[in-house]
Amino acid sequence: MSPEERAKVFKALADPRRVEIVELLAKGSQCGTLIAESLGISVALLCHHWEVLVDAGLLKKERQGQLRICTLDSERLRQAMSMGAAWDQAQAPTRAKPTRVKSVRVKSAPKPATGQQAPRPPAKKSKQPAQPRLRTS
């Protein structure tokens, strides 16, 4: 499984409602209306979550008459969770040598002495539009 596919699986599982759906389907295939009732959500919302999980390859939907039966692809979930060969051959983490960071001082504006107020910037002059001159003849 490529890193992109694995990321898509984890992104699909980032929503707690989708994790609940996967947990329900881990017990066995179920009809959409039963899943929606057990989660307390509408069938329309369930369909949205289903599509995300189907796009990630975690669920398989099939139609049986008027029912939509959903099945968990546990092998694909297992592949994503195993993190591939890199996870199987995990090594002890190596410690990086700490590096020193040179601190830099930033000069700030001088603070006014106690009892004095900082000088105010000059006020901006507002330009008023010139009023039209009336011609007298």
Secondary structure, 3 states (H helix, E strand, C coil): CCHHHHHHHHHHCCCHHHHHHHHHHHCCCEEHHHHHHHHCCCHHHHHHHHHHHHHCCCEEEEEECCEEEEEECHHHHHHHHHCHHHHHCCCCCCCCCCCCCCCCCCCCCCCCCCCCCCCCCCCCCCCCCCCCCCCCC
